[in-house]
Amino acid sequence: MPRFINSATVRVPERLVLRGGSWRWIEVGVRYGLVTQPEFGPVLIDTGYGPRATQGAQRSLALKLYGGVLRPRLVEADLPLSALAREGYSASDVRRIIITHFHADHVAALRDFPNASFIASGVAWEAIRRMRDTQRIHNGIFKELLPKDFASRLLPIETLSERPAPFGLGAGRDIWGDGRCLAIDLPGHATGHFGLVWPELDPPLLYAADTTWLSDAVDDRLPRGPARMIYADEAAMRKSAALVAAFRGAGGRVVLCHDRAAA
């Protein structure tokens, strides 16, 4: 059973992340996942925020500006290394990290795990490699957060076999080869963005990553205005949100990365 843990919180006006919301400020979490897999031990699903993205003079000017705008507040006791230590693991025990997409708040701690291979979109990685630095920054991607040997440690999800997913999600990529966890394409938020579904749980669980920022927004309340600038493809994001809404409507459970911090 995966657990989702807040690495940080960000304060935003509710209306910025929820169409029809109020102008009151709310705390939004920045989650990552932790699950124990029999063959590989502890597996991370993204890494959330971390000090490399939020602290220190060694950060690039672009990353400092990014942090200055969002002002994430780290939850030190729940950062991946701390959460793993509570389970009796160290950084060297992590041999797999699933990366739903490459935004800074999902990859900030990758360099803490030198033994890990990365399950991520190979298509997205190739697109990132071709981008100019300015394009990466515009897309919320900071090369300094990625290990220099990332390419040699990448396991592209496109190479995994497909299996049918429940509740109308279509086909998913089989992460472990046994049908217990499938990667589901959820385009729109970022290049190569995907979620994860656990079909055998009761009810099936879908981690929809950044398909929306609040669970309230899944049912046709995606934000408009300035928040639309974050979408890589707004039309695709709306289709992905509708897919997630249908999954939930059919009885599935949905977890998001950026839901309300207490949700």
C-alpha positions in Angstrom: 0.0 0.0 0.0 1.6 3.3 -1.0 1.8 6.1 1.5 1.9 9.8 0.4 3.8 12.2 2.5 4.1 16.0 2.5 7.6 17.2 1.8 6.6 20.9 2.0 3.6 23.3 1.9 2.9 26.3 -0.3 0.5 29.1 0.5 -1.7 30.2 -2.4 -5.0 32.0 -2.9 -7.7 29.3 -3.3 -9.0 30.9 -6.4 -5.6 30.4 -8.1 -6.0 26.6 -7.9 -9.8 26.2 -7.9 -12.3 27.8 -10.3 -14.9 29.7 -8.3 -12.8 29.5 -5.1 -12.4 32.3 -2.6 -9.5 34.7 -2.3 -8.5 33.3 1.1 -5.0 31.8 1.4 -4.8 28.0 1.8 -2.0 25.6 2.5 -1.3 23.2 -0.4 0.9 20.1 0.1 3.7 18.9 -2.0 3.6 15.1 -1.7 5.8 12.2 -2.7 5.0 8.5 -2.3 6.8 5.7 -0.5 6.0 2.0 -1.1 7.8 -1.2 -0.3 8.2 -3.5 -3.3 9.3 -7.1 -2.5 12.0 -7.2 -5.1 13.5 -3.7 -4.8 12.6 -2.7 -1.2 11.7 0.9 -0.6 10.5 2.7 -3.8 9.9 6.4 -4.0 7.3 8.0 -6.2 8.9 11.4 -7.0 10.8 13.0 -4.2 8.9 16.2 -3.4 10.8 19.4 -2.5 14.2 19.4 -0.8 17.0 21.8 0.3 18.6 21.8 -3.1 15.6 23.6 -4.5 14.9 25.9 -1.6 18.1 26.8 0.2 21.7 27.7 -0.4 23.8 30.2 -2.4 24.9 27.5 -4.8 21.5 27.5 -6.6 21.2 29.1 -10.0 19.5 32.5 -10.2 16.6 30.9 -12.0 16.1 28.4 -9.2 16.3 31.1 -6.6 13.7 33.1 -8.4 11.5 30.0 -8.7 11.7 29.4 -4.9 11.2 33.1 -4.2 7.9 33.1 -6.0 6.5 29.9 -4.6 8.2 30.1 -1.1 7.8 26.4 -0.2 8.1 25.6 3.4 9.9 22.3 3.9 8.5 19.8 6.4 11.9 18.7 7.5 10.7 15.6 9.5 8.9 14.2 6.5 11.5 14.7 3.8 12.4 11.4 2.0 15.6 10.7 3.9 13.8 11.2 7.2 10.8 9.1 6.2 13.1 6.3 5.1 15.1 6.4 8.3 11.9 5.9 10.3 11.4 2.7 8.3 14.9 1.6 9.0 16.3 2.4 5.5 19.0 4.7 4.2 19.5 6.5 0.9 21.6 3.6 -0.4 18.7 1.2 0.1 16.6 3.0 -2.6 17.1 1.3 -5.9 14.0 2.6 -7.8 12.4 6.0 -8.0 9.3 6.5 -10.2 9.2 10.1 -11.6 5.8 11.2 -12.7 7.3 14.3 -14.4 10.3 16.5 -14.2 9.1 19.7 -12.4 11.4 20.8 -9.5 9.0 19.9 -6.8 9.0 16.3 -8.0 12.8 15.8 -8.5 14.5 18.0 -6.0 16.0 15.2 -3.9 17.0 12.8 -6.7 20.7 13.4 -6.1 20.3 12.0 -2.6 19.9 8.5 -4.0 23.1 7.4 -5.9 22.0 3.7 -6.2 18.6 4.4 -7.7 17.4 3.8 -11.2 14.7 6.1 -12.5 11.4 4.9 -14.0 10.2 7.9 -16.1 9.0 9.0 -19.5 11.8 8.5 -22.0 9.9 10.7 -24.4 9.9 13.5 -21.9 13.6 13.0 -21.1 14.5 13.3 -24.8 12.5 16.4 -25.1 14.2 17.9 -22.1 17.6 17.1 -23.5 16.8 19.0 -26.7 15.5 22.1 -24.9 17.6 25.2 -24.5 18.2 26.3 -20.9 15.6 29.0 -21.2 13.0 26.5 -22.4 13.7 24.2 -19.5 13.2 27.1 -17.0 10.0 28.1 -18.8 8.8 24.6 -18.3 9.7 24.5 -14.6 12.7 22.1 -15.2 16.1 22.8 -13.6 19.0 20.7 -14.9 21.0 21.2 -11.7 18.5 19.1 -9.8 19.0 16.1 -12.0 21.9 13.7 -11.5 24.6 14.1 -14.2 24.3 10.4 -15.0 20.5 10.5 -15.2 20.4 9.1 -18.8 22.4 6.0 -17.9 20.0 5.3 -14.9 16.8 5.9 -16.8 14.3 3.0 -17.3 11.8 4.4 -19.8 8.1 3.6 -19.1 7.6 3.3 -22.8 9.5 0.1 -22.8 7.2 -1.6 -20.3 4.4 -3.9 -21.3 0.8 -2.7 -21.4 -2.1 -4.0 -19.3 -5.8 -2.9 -19.1 -6.4 -0.5 -16.2 -9.7 -0.3 -14.2 -12.6 2.1 -14.3 -12.1 3.5 -17.8 -8.4 4.5 -17.5 -7.5 2.5 -20.6 -4.2 0.8 -20.9 -1.3 1.3 -18.5 2.3 0.5 -18.4 3.1 -2.4 -16.0 5.7 -1.0 -13.6 6.7 -4.3 -12.0 5.5 -6.8 -14.6 2.8 -8.3 -12.3 -0.1 -6.0 -12.9 0.0 -4.5 -9.3 1.0 -1.0 -10.4 0.3 0.6 -13.7 1.5 3.9 -15.1 -1.3 5.9 -16.7 -0.8 8.7 -19.3 -2.3 11.9 -17.9 -1.0 14.5 -20.4 -1.4 18.3 -20.1 0.4 19.4 -17.0 3.9 18.6 -18.3 5.6 16.7 -21.0 5.4 13.0 -20.2 3.2 13.5 -17.1 1.7 10.2 -15.9 -0.1 8.9 -12.8 -0.1 5.5 -11.1 -2.9 3.1 -10.4 -3.0 0.1 -8.1 -5.8 -2.0 -9.5 -5.8 -4.7 -6.9 -6.5 -2.4 -3.9 -10.1 -2.1 -2.7 -11.1 0.4 -4.0 -8.4 0.8 -6.7 -6.2 3.8 -6.0 -5.0 6.3 -8.6 -2.2 8.7 -7.8 -3.0 11.4 -10.4 0.1 13.5 -9.5 -0.5 17.1 -10.9 -3.6 16.5 -13.0 -5.2 19.1 -10.7 -4.0 20.8 -7.6 -7.1 20.2 -5.5 -9.4 17.3 -5.3 -12.3 19.8 -5.4 -11.1 20.8 -8.9 -11.3 17.4 -10.5 -15.0 17.8 -11.3 -14.7 20.5 -13.9 -13.3 23.2 -11.6 -9.8 23.5 -13.1 -8.4 27.0 -12.5 -8.4 29.7 -15.1 -6.5 33.0 -15.2 -2.7 33.0 -14.3 -2.7 29.3 -13.3 -3.3 28.4 -17.0 0.2 29.5 -17.8 1.5 26.4 -16.0 -0.3 24.0 -18.3 1.8 22.5 -21.0 -1.4 21.7 -23.0 -4.6 23.0 -21.5 -6.9 20.9 -23.7 -5.1 17.7 -22.8 -5.1 18.6 -19.1 -8.9 19.0 -19.2 -9.2 15.6 -20.8 -7.0 14.1 -18.2 -9.0 15.7 -15.4 -12.2 14.3 -16.9 -10.6 10.8 -17.0 -9.7 11.2 -13.3 -13.2 12.4 -12.4 -14.7 9.4 -14.2 -12.4 7.0 -12.3 -13.5 8.6 -9.0 -17.1 8.5 -10.1 -16.8 4.8 -10.8 -15.7 4.2 -7.2 -11.9 4.6 -7.4 -9.9 6.5 -4.8 -7.8 9.5 -6.1 -4.8 11.0 -4.5 -3.1 14.2 -5.8 0.3 15.7 -5.2 -1.0 19.2 -4.4 -4.2 18.8 -2.5 -4.9 20.8 0.6 -2.2 20.1 3.1 -4.5 18.4 5.6 -6.4 16.4 3.0 
